[in-house]
Amino acid sequence: MRPDRLPYDRPFEKAEELKAVWGDLATDQPGNDTIDILQKINDEKIECGFLVGLDAADHYPDSEFINRTLSKLDFMVVADLFLTDTA
């Protein structure tokens, strides 16, 4: 999922197609990028996380900040092929 695209990799101009199926759950507004998400975790606006195929602790330069921020989540799922530092 990318913050600049709708599900199924559709551009925002196609939001009406999703609204026909999802109703008000579909939006034509962009999502959050990584910095926004980390800030919202720190501000306690996000309580759970789902990371797929990303070792965030190893991928980003400040691993201590990432680990400290992710540890604030009440619940986190990591789906990866290997046991990573983030997992």
Secondary structure, DSSP 8 states (H G I E B T S, - for coil): --TTSBGGGB-GGGHHHHHHHHGGG--SS----HHHHHHHHHTT---EEEEES--HHHHSS-HHHHHHHHTT-SEEEEE-SS--S--
